Amino acid sequence: MLDISQLFELEIKPALGCTEPVAIGYTTSLAYNAILGRVPRWLKGKMPIKYVTDVNPEDVEIDRIEVSVDRGIFKNALAVGIPRAKGQKGIGIAAAMGLFCFPEAEGREMALFETLQPEDLEKAKTLTEKVNIKLIAGWERSEGIQIRALVKVKHKRLPERVLTGIAKIEKTHSNVTSISVYDSLGQVAEIPLEKKLEIQREDLGVADRLKGMSISEIVAELEALPEDAVGKMIQLIEMNIAVSEEGLKGRKGLGIGATLRDLVNQGCLGDDSITSAQIMVASAADVRMGGFDYPVMSCAGSGNQGITASLPIIAVAQKKGYDVKGLLAKRRSGQLSGDDEMKLSRLVKALALSNIITCYITYHTKYLSALCGCAIKAGLGATAGIAYLLTESADKVETAIQNMAGNITGLICDGGKEGCSLKLTTSASVAIQSALLAMRGIRVPSDNGIVGEKAEDTIRNIGRVCQAMIATDAAIIRIMADKSGLKL
């Protein structure tokens, strides 16, 4: 049995802005705040932590900030808008902003920048010249998320006292593996290890359990969806619809969502479920990748994956007559009829399936790779969710996944940016198309390319393709670095 509650606790989280620059800011925040004696309470005892207890912000002057990242973090943080940065982009400002933030609650680490005060942005801007950005050693061949932040400060009243905070994040965007402070005067306190091994085993268990399941087994798990998982999906609906609607107000990012809506109003595009889904995902991505101050519910470390794994399903539901916002309002007031309850339950299960499948594929392909996770991983999740919404059939879910995989699997990831809105529209379109074709009995056969006999085989094959594209990913990084004038 899959522990869906634990899976959602690990992988479905609110995120303010693109998760890669936020993860960088989270790492520098941990390194700097440990110098000031501040460590998030939920990290205490999970790893050895060294910190100091007698230093205040006014006591120190920041001398140097050094950030080392893997190629996936580098690629996705290089050119994306950052919330509360007033148009600033990139790793340098994200690293500097992190020093003025502190994570306030477990599970909201990827909403870190919501803690930035307006007056601190100017301070962060002045520090960007002190940020040194590096790729980790062996970045061309390495796998998985790796971020190391070093913050060095000098004591204003004690010139001989130099303090250096170092924090590391590995494997996932918020998985902290070490926090240490080095003090030239040796005045360092330590929080000993208590629970790290136990927690690692729990986290590994849910991933391994999910990886070993068949698609039909995953679909069967929806019949007993835990109440907290239902609540998380309700939050997802509310949050992701809100950010999509925000993207249609004025022109945000590239304004792709708003422009598609205008094309529908002008009769240039049809007002069908596919275009509706494209408008919803594009407008949400316009807000997010443009660096505007609105959170989304992320999936498997990515807000764009959270958008793609949810909004196409909601768009299809609305075109099928679901008053989604009305259902939520009735739920809040306790006025759901039996028919309303059935509709909302079916939508919630479809969204849960989409997010579970997105995580399932992530565990086979890793969190960041040369393939566009928003289009491929979340797109496969979305088509599974749409097929379930329309049929509740595990067989149709599998067929939809096969159709989707046989279409746009080769879409590359060339970093987080405003143009991601276009990739999300492509994915939304194909996800709906793949599910509708599955309902008509069309299934890409297993002798076609990477498509396997079963959907699980296909997903494992996608993982093999990701592994083989490490060199492609490195080439993408070099192109992006060259454009930015960065020396690798």
Sequence and secondary structure as in RCSB ss.txt:
>XXXX:A:sequence
MLDISQLFELEIKPALGCTEPVAIGYTTSLAYNAILGRVPRWLKGKMPIKYVTDVNPEDVEIDRIEVSVDRGIFK
NALAVGIPRAKGQKGIGIAAAMGLFCFPEAEGREMALFETLQPEDLEKAKTLTEKVNIKLIAGWERSEGIQIRAL
VKVKHKRLPERVLTGIAKIEKTHSNVTSISVYDSLGQVAEIPLEKKLEIQREDLGVADRLKGMSISEIVAELEAL
PEDAVGKMIQLIEMNIAVSEEGLKGRKGLGIGATLRDLVNQGCLGDDSITSAQIMVASAADVRMGGFDYPVMSCA
GSGNQGITASLPIIAVAQKKGYDVKGLLAKRRSGQLSGDDEMKLSRLVKALALSNIITCYITYHTKYLSALCGCA
IKAGLGATAGIAYLLTESADKVETAIQNMAGNITGLICDGGKEGCSLKLTTSASVAIQSALLAMRGIRVPSDNGI
VGEKAEDTIRNIGRVCQAMIATDAAIIRIMADKSGLKL
>XXXX:A:secstr
   HHHHHHHHEEEESS HHHHHHHHHHHHHHHHHTT   GGGTTSS EEE SS  GGGEEEEEEEEEE HHHHH
HHSS B TTSTT BSHHHHHHHHTT    STT GGGGGGG  HHHHHHHHHHGGGEEEEE TTTTT  S EEEEE
EEEEESS TT EEEEEEEEESSTT EEEEEEEETT   EEE   SHHHHHHHHHHHHHHHHT  HHHHHHHGGG 
 HHHHHHHHHHHHHHHHHHHHHTSS  TT HHHHHHHHHHTTSS  SHHHHHHHHHHHHHHHHHTT S  EEEET
TBHHHHHHTTHHHHHHHHHTT  HHHHHHHHHHT   HHHHHHHHHHHHHHHHHHHHHHHHHHHH SS SB TTT
THHHHHHHHHHHHHHH  HHHHHHHHHHHHHHHTT B   SSTTHHHHHHHHHHHHHHHHHHHHTT    TTSTT
  SSHHHHHHHHHHHHHHTHHHHHHHHHHHHHHHT   
